[in-house]
């Protein structure tokens, strides 16, 4: 039990709220570099970051005939910029203002011969300060950030396992820097009604393209001022009748203000088997969306994948 708690570190929001706010803005800067360099992909899948062996990475981005990667190294606490020419630049992740971080990112990119312009206004944050002017957010608790990343490595693994049980269209497991959450999304295959938009700092056209088709989406975020605790979430768009009264599993509940199911991170951390507790939440809330939304579950689902084992074809495929 103690081993599992060590593998799922404590993430009390109040203890590192200032660091979360700063790190959120830093990741937006790296993410907006990717947004500027990478061709648009459905549902904005070209913009997220990904959990890596050291922290969070943009993954390789096309840049002037070469590849560029930005990585937040939360082991050694550095922001690293690498190119496929073999060049690398980095600087320390430490208490510094968003304005200083932004200036240093621009400097290391110039040293690598990269010229890229980004929108300096943070996304999905109300009344946000442009990066170049933000001298308010300047916190960096290295130990807390490393605990956060260690939790992400565990959560990323479970979300990827959950993703293997779906034959239909599904997103990669990715970290959206706008909302600062790790997420995976399943699609029914049907068009959805036009999304109303209205997300602060995000063009309605982007939101509507993201929710162009019916989805069941789930993930994790470390908390914010409006919801000051780390938690897992799951929602459906459009939300079908009956979804909000379904059973989400032990410790889960439907939050009417957020319009989604919530499972506190601590409930998973305290479970005898945290990975199975999280998988139960993901499965139950997906089933609530799929059953109440009348998804074709027989055509969309399969058994969870197993390493090294080819997925068997069903009897109908075998006869064809």
Protein Blocks (a to p, Z undefined) as FASTA:
>chain_A
ZZmmmmmccfdfklmmmmmmmmmmmmmmmmmmmmmmpccdehhlmmmccddfklccebja
deehiacdddddfklopaddddfkopacddddddddfklmmmmmmmmmmmnopacdddfb
dghiahiacfklmckbocdcfklmmmmmmmmmmmmmmmmmmmmmpcbdcddddddfklop
acddddehiacdddebjiehiafklmmmmmmpccddddddebdfklgcddddddddddde
hklmmcebehiacdfklopacddfklmmmpmblmlmmmmmmmmmmmmmmmmnopafklmg
ccdddehiacdddfklmmZZ
